[in-house]
Amino acid sequence: MTVPTSFFRSKTSQRLRAEGHTEGRAEDILRILDRRSIDVTPEARDRITNCHDLDVLGDWLDRTLTATVVDDLFHDTES
């Protein structure tokens, strides 16, 4: 018995996976900021959770390691 796999290669499936990746990355960023006791304004939280660019989110994730305030994440980014 074969299981149809066309859905997993479809554009809808790819979009859903990408959304899951960005949501997970945003959650990671917020978790690290929380663990580091860095205050996150509602505006910054919205900016992080509404970003759908994995490259930008990756930059922000890297910056969580050295940030002292949430605005340190956003320097040099347009998103």
C-alpha positions in Angstrom: 0.0 0.0 0.0 1.3 3.4 -1.0 0.6 6.6 0.7 0.1 9.7 -1.5 2.8 12.2 -0.8 1.8 15.0 -3.2 0.4 17.2 -0.4 3.8 17.2 1.3 5.4 18.6 -1.9 2.6 21.1 -2.5 3.0 24.9 -2.2 0.5 24.8 0.6 2.6 22.3 2.6 5.7 24.3 1.9 4.0 27.5 3.1 2.8 25.8 6.3 6.3 24.5 7.0 7.8 28.0 6.5 5.2 29.5 8.8 6.1 26.9 11.4 9.8 27.7 11.1 9.2 31.5 11.6 6.8 31.0 14.5 9.3 28.7 16.2 12.2 31.1 15.6 10.2 34.0 17.0 9.3 31.9 20.1 13.0 31.1 20.6 13.9 34.8 20.4 11.3 35.7 23.0 12.2 32.8 25.3 15.9 33.8 25.3 15.1 37.5 26.0 12.8 36.3 28.8 15.5 34.1 30.3 18.0 36.9 30.1 15.5 39.2 31.8 15.4 41.7 28.9 12.1 43.6 28.9 10.2 43.2 25.6 7.8 46.0 24.8 4.5 45.1 23.1 5.7 46.8 19.9 8.9 44.7 19.9 7.0 41.5 20.6 4.7 42.3 17.6 7.6 43.1 15.4 9.3 39.7 16.3 6.1 37.6 16.0 5.0 39.2 12.8 8.3 38.8 11.0 8.2 36.1 8.4 11.8 36.4 7.1 13.9 33.5 8.5 17.1 35.4 7.7 16.1 38.4 9.7 14.8 36.2 12.5 18.2 34.4 12.5 20.0 37.7 12.9 17.8 38.7 15.8 18.3 35.3 17.4 22.0 35.7 17.2 21.7 39.2 18.7 19.8 37.9 21.7 23.0 36.4 22.9 24.7 39.8 23.4 21.7 42.2 23.6 21.3 44.3 26.7 17.9 45.8 25.6 15.4 44.6 23.1 16.3 47.4 20.6 19.7 45.9 20.2 18.1 43.2 18.1 16.8 45.6 15.5 19.8 47.6 14.5 20.7 47.3 10.8 17.4 45.6 9.8 14.6 46.9 7.7 12.0 44.4 8.9 
